């Protein structure tokens, strides 16, 4: 018991005494293994509270450690307000995720790729033409999701780049090139994420731009009433716990026609229907208004707060 108290108050130091319970014994005596989810959730929230840890850095270290184990099951401790100047944390489940793991990630697209199946039985695909206009990540994705370090390793091997710094720059530039020039909001979101996390990129999820979620060789007009909506999305993140997070930056094209001169309620309704379908399939969809992100400096606090909440970690250092 004394060891538990010491390690709870001072997470970086543990004092052991003869006869101390093991962590498993301690949790067994508390009934944690048989506790219903709400009760165990309150227990974790209590361990992160200022009443137990009256030291903000210690609170955040505990939360970061706990989230390493909570994220794979789709839950996390995230900050919800303050009490007496200390952060308060709440256990929440974000999305239901999906039991399936992606087999092919088609992203950083410069145009609609020409895709064909080389083996329909094995779901093996090939970009038949204009292969340089799209990136295809086809490696297995583990329970930790797709991290930047995984993406960088794949890029180095496929591009035969031995120098890691050179690989980082070229991968960033290739993905950035796929962002539409008429959407500075998308460019600002992409820039912020990578620059705010520049000192810890290897440990954060990869932010995949211009990602294809659906595929149909026919156009929406050719397919007609049976067309799938939201074929390509602005960004995708694959987080622990099989969470699939879609980020969209909505410009006028999402709700107008004739180059923004006329409102188009039917187009807006189709976009919302596509969102509902994605959410029912286990995706988490977050939309930003383009005006929120148009100015890079003004967008920084919004994006810092959003990604800190999404990833369950302290905000990245100021730029």
Secondary structure per residue as TSV (DSSP state, phi and psi in degrees):
chain	resnum	aa	ss	phi	psi
A	1	X	-	360.0	-41.1
A	2	X	H	-63.2	-36.9
A	3	X	H	-65.4	-38.7
A	4	X	H	-64.9	-44.4
A	5	X	H	-63.0	-41.9
A	6	X	H	-65.1	-43.0
A	7	X	H	-74.8	-23.0
A	8	X	H	-75.0	-41.7
A	9	X	H	-74.1	-37.6
A	10	X	S	-124.4	87.5
A	11	X	T	-58.5	-22.9
A	12	X	T	-90.5	-4.2
A	13	X	-	-130.4	134.7
A	14	X	-	-129.6	129.0
A	15	X	-	-110.6	123.6
A	16	X	-	-105.1	138.3
A	17	X	-	-127.1	152.5
A	18	X	T	-60.1	131.7
A	19	X	T	89.6	-1.3
A	20	X	-	-62.5	145.8
A	21	X	-	-70.8	151.2
A	22	X	-	-75.7	166.5
A	23	X	H	-59.3	-41.7
A	24	X	H	-62.7	-41.4
A	25	X	H	-64.2	-41.3
A	26	X	H	-61.2	-47.4
A	27	X	H	-66.7	-33.9
A	28	X	H	-65.1	-43.5
A	29	X	H	-64.5	-32.7
A	30	X	H	-75.4	-15.5
A	31	X	T	79.0	21.8
A	32	X	T	-66.9	-33.8
A	33	X	T	-70.2	-27.5
A	34	X	T	-101.7	-1.6
A	35	X	S	-68.6	141.9
A	36	X	-	-64.2	158.8
A	37	X	H	-53.9	-46.6
A	38	X	H	-60.7	-40.4
A	39	X	H	-66.2	-44.0
A	40	X	H	-66.0	-34.6
A	41	X	H	-62.9	-42.4
A	42	X	H	-64.0	-34.6
A	43	X	H	-63.2	-45.7
A	44	X	H	-65.2	-40.8
A	45	X	H	-62.2	-36.8
A	46	X	H	-66.4	-38.2
A	47	X	H	-65.1	-28.0
A	48	X	T	-91.8	-0.4
A	49	X	S	-80.6	155.7
A	50	X	T	-65.0	-18.7
A	51	X	T	-66.1	-31.1
A	52	X	T	-96.9	-38.9
A	53	X	-	-122.7	83.0
A	54	X	-	-79.2	52.5
A	55	X	-	-155.8	113.3
A	56	X	H	-59.9	-46.3
A	57	X	H	-57.7	-38.5
A	58	X	H	-66.5	-39.7
A	59	X	H	-58.1	-48.1
A	60	X	H	-68.6	-33.4
A	61	X	H	-65.1	-42.2
A	62	X	H	-63.2	-44.6
A	63	X	H	-62.2	-43.2
A	64	X	H	-62.2	-42.1
A	65	X	H	-65.6	-45.7
A	66	X	H	-62.6	-38.7
A	67	X	H	-68.2	-23.5
A	68	X	H	-60.7	-31.0
A	69	X	H	-95.4	-26.3
A	70	X	H	-80.7	-35.7
A	71	X	G	-58.2	-41.6
A	72	X	G	-60.8	-18.1
A	73	X	G	-106.1	14.7
A	74	X	T	80.4	24.6
A	75	X	E	-131.3	162.9
A	76	X	E	-163.7	153.9
A	77	X	E	-87.6	124.7
A	78	X	E	-133.9	153.4
A	79	X	E	-73.6	133.6
A	80	X	E	-136.0	84.4
A	81	X	E	87.2	-173.0
A	82	X	E	-137.2	161.0
A	83	X	E	-142.4	118.4
A	84	X	T	55.7	35.6
A	85	X	T	85.6	-1.4
A	86	X	E	-109.1	147.0
A	87	X	E	-69.8	146.7
A	88	X	E	-112.1	139.0
A	89	X	E	-117.4	144.9
A	90	X	E	-128.2	137.0
A	91	X	E	-83.3	125.6
A	92	X	E	-139.0	153.2
A	93	X	E	-102.2	128.6
A	94	X	-	-110.7	105.1
A	95	X	-	71.9	162.1
A	96	X	-	-98.5	-8.0
A	97	X	-	64.5	-167.9
A	98	X	-	-145.0	144.3
A	99	X	S	-71.0	-17.3
A	100	X	-	-88.6	147.5
A	101	X	-	-110.3	140.9
A	102	X	-	-61.3	144.9
A	103	X	S	-104.2	-34.1
A	104	X	-	-137.0	127.8
A	105	X	E	-111.5	115.1
A	106	X	E	-108.0	111.7
A	107	X	E	-146.4	-179.5
A	108	X	S	51.5	42.7
A	109	X	-	-79.1	133.6
A	110	X	S	-96.2	-1.8
A	111	X	S	177.4	176.2
A	112	X	-	-71.9	117.1
A	113	X	-	-75.1	154.1
A	114	X	E	-93.3	100.6
A	115	X	E	-108.6	141.3
A	116	X	E	-142.0	158.0
A	117	X	E	-87.2	123.9
A	118	X	E	-85.3	-23.1
A	119	X	E	-148.1	103.4
A	120	X	T	-66.4	-28.7
A	121	X	T	-69.5	-35.2
A	122	X	T	-102.7	3.1
A	123	X	T	60.2	36.2
A	124	X	E	-88.4	126.5
A	125	X	E	-115.6	162.1
A	126	X	E	-143.9	139.6
A	127	X	E	-86.8	106.8
A	128	X	E	-70.3	-41.3
A	129	X	E	-134.7	157.5
A	130	X	-	54.5	43.8
A	131	X	G	-62.6	-23.7
A	132	X	G	-74.7	-6.5
A	133	X	G	-94.7	6.8
A	134	X	-	-154.0	150.7
A	135	X	E	-109.6	139.4
A	136	X	E	-126.7	110.9
A	137	X	E	-95.3	118.1
A	138	X	-	-123.7	21.6
A	139	X	S	-88.4	156.0
A	140	X	-	-61.6	143.9
A	141	X	-	-113.0	121.4
A	142	X	-	-83.8	-172.5
A	143	X	T	-68.3	-18.1
A	144	X	T	-82.3	-0.5
A	145	X	-	84.2	-164.5
A	146	X	-	-105.1	110.4
A	147	X	B	-92.8	161.2
A	148	X	H	-57.7	-38.6
A	149	X	H	-64.0	-34.0
A	150	X	H	-65.9	-45.1
A	151	X	H	-63.7	-40.6
A	152	X	H	-65.8	-41.5
A	153	X	H	-60.9	-44.5
A	154	X	H	-60.4	-43.2
A	155	X	H	-63.9	-43.5
A	156	X	H	-60.7	-42.6
A	157	X	H	-71.6	-43.6
A	158	X	H	-72.6	-27.6
A	159	X	H	-100.5	-0.3
A	160	X	T	55.6	48.7
A	161	X	-	-108.4	116.4
A	162	X	-	-87.0	-31.0
A	163	X	-	-80.6	119.3
A	164	X	H	-67.1	-40.1
A	165	X	H	-63.7	-40.1
A	166	X	H	-63.5	-39.8
A	167	X	H	-64.2	-41.0
A	168	X	H	-59.3	-46.8
A	169	X	H	-65.3	-42.9
A	170	X	H	-71.0	-36.2
A	171	X	H	-66.8	-45.1
A	172	X	H	-59.7	-45.4
A	173	X	H	-64.1	-40.1
A	174	X	H	-65.4	-41.6
A	175	X	H	-70.2	-41.3
A	176	X	H	-60.8	-34.9
A	177	X	H	-63.8	-21.9
A	178	X	T	-81.1	-12.2
A	179	X	S	-74.4	136.3
A	180	X	-	-65.3	135.9
A	181	X	T	-64.9	-24.9
A	182	X	T	-85.4	7.1
A	183	X	-	-125.7	79.0
A	184	X	H	-61.3	-24.9
A	185	X	H	-61.8	-43.4
A	186	X	H	-62.8	-43.5
A	187	X	H	-62.5	-39.3
A	188	X	H	-67.9	-39.2
A	189	X	H	-63.4	-46.1
A	190	X	H	-62.4	-45.5
A	191	X	H	-62.1	-46.5
A	192	X	H	-59.9	-47.6
A	193	X	H	-58.8	-44.6
A	194	X	H	-77.2	-36.3
A	195	X	H	-77.7	-35.4
A	196	X	H	-67.2	-29.6
A	197	X	T	-105.6	20.5
A	198	X	T	-60.0	-27.1
A	199	X	T	-90.2	-4.4
A	200	X	S	-140.8	30.8
A	201	X	G	-58.4	-37.3
A	202	X	G	-60.9	-23.0
A	203	X	G	-102.2	1.1
A	204	X	S	-108.4	155.1
A	205	X	B	-62.1	146.9
A	206	X	-	-70.4	143.2
A	207	X	-	-105.9	105.7
A	208	X	E	-93.7	118.1
A	209	X	E	-88.7	156.4
A	210	X	E	46.9	63.9
A	211	X	E	-100.7	135.8
A	212	X	E	-89.0	117.0
A	213	X	S	-94.9	-31.5
A	214	X	S	-124.9	165.7
A	215	X	-	-143.9	132.7
A	216	X	-	-147.3	123.2
A	217	X	S	-65.6	-19.0
A	218	X	S	-91.7	157.2
A	219	X	-	-77.8	167.3
A	220	X	H	-60.6	-38.4
A	221	X	H	-67.4	-39.7
A	222	X	H	-67.9	-37.6
A	223	X	H	-77.9	-31.0
A	224	X	G	71.7	-135.2
A	225	X	G	-63.8	-21.0
A	226	X	G	-96.3	11.3
A	227	X	-	-69.3	143.1
A	228	X	-	-84.9	141.7
A	229	X	S	-93.0	162.8
A	230	X	-	54.3	52.0
A	231	X	-	-61.7	-44.3
A	232	X	E	-122.4	134.7
A	233	X	E	-115.5	163.5
A	234	X	E	-67.1	-48.3
A	235	X	E	-146.2	151.2
A	236	X	E	-135.8	139.2
A	237	X	E	-126.7	133.8
A	238	X	E	-106.3	106.9
A	239	X	E	-100.1	167.2
A	240	X	T	-56.5	155.2
A	241	X	T	78.4	23.6
A	242	X	T	55.4	30.3
A	243	X	E	-78.6	133.5
A	244	X	E	-116.7	115.4
A	245	X	E	-113.3	122.6
A	246	X	E	-104.9	132.5
A	247	X	E	-116.7	129.3
A	248	X	E	-125.5	136.9
A	249	X	E	-110.2	107.3
A	250	X	E	-86.8	114.4
A	251	X	-	-97.8	-173.3
A	252	X	G	-63.2	-24.5
A	253	X	G	-64.1	-15.3
A	254	X	G	-79.6	-16.3
A	255	X	T	-143.2	17.3
A	256	X	E	-135.9	169.8
A	257	X	E	-133.7	174.8
A	258	X	T	53.4	50.8
A	259	X	T	58.0	39.9
A	260	X	T	83.5	8.0
A	261	X	T	-87.3	-18.8
A	262	X	E	-134.4	138.1
A	263	X	E	-68.4	147.4
A	264	X	-	-134.0	91.6
A	265	X	H	-67.1	-29.7
A	266	X	H	-66.6	-40.1
A	267	X	H	-65.4	-41.5
A	268	X	H	-63.5	-42.1
A	269	X	H	-63.4	-38.9
A	270	X	H	-65.3	-38.1
A	271	X	H	-63.4	-44.9
A	272	X	H	-65.6	-36.9
A	273	X	H	-63.9	-40.1
A	274	X	H	-63.0	-38.7
A	275	X	H	-61.8	-45.1
A	276	X	H	-60.9	-40.7
A	277	X	H	-63.2	-42.5
A	278	X	H	-62.6	-42.3
A	279	X	H	-65.7	-38.7
A	280	X	H	-64.9	-25.7
A	281	X	T	-90.5	5.8
A	282	X	T	101.0	2.6
A	283	X	E	-81.4	151.8
A	284	X	E	-105.4	126.1
A	285	X	E	-116.8	124.1
A	286	X	E	-122.1	128.6
A	287	X	E	-114.5	136.9
A	288	X	E	-113.1	140.6
A	289	X	E	-75.3	137.5
A	290	X	H	-57.8	-34.6
A	291	X	H	-64.7	-25.1
A	292	X	H	-64.7	-30.4
A	293	X	H	-114.2	2.0
A	294	X	S	-60.6	-42.1
A	295	X	S	-95.9	121.3
A	296	X	H	-61.4	-46.5
A	297	X	H	-65.1	-41.8
A	298	X	H	-70.4	-25.5
A	299	X	H	-78.7	-18.5
A	300	X	H	-58.7	-50.5
A	301	X	H	-60.8	-40.4
A	302	X	H	-60.9	-49.0
A	303	X	H	-68.6	-38.4
A	304	X	H	-61.5	-44.6
A	305	X	H	-66.1	-41.1
A	306	X	H	-62.3	-51.4
A	307	X	H	-68.6	-31.9
A	308	X	H	-63.6	-42.4
A	309	X	H	-69.7	-43.2
A	310	X	H	-62.1	-43.3
A	311	X	H	-93.7	-6.6
A	312	X	T	65.7	39.6
A	313	X	S	-140.5	162.4
A	314	X	-	-58.7	150.3
A	315	X	-	-55.4	147.0
A	316	X	-	-66.3	160.6
A	317	X	-	-62.2	148.1
A	318	X	-	-58.5	148.9
A	319	X	-	-81.5	360.0
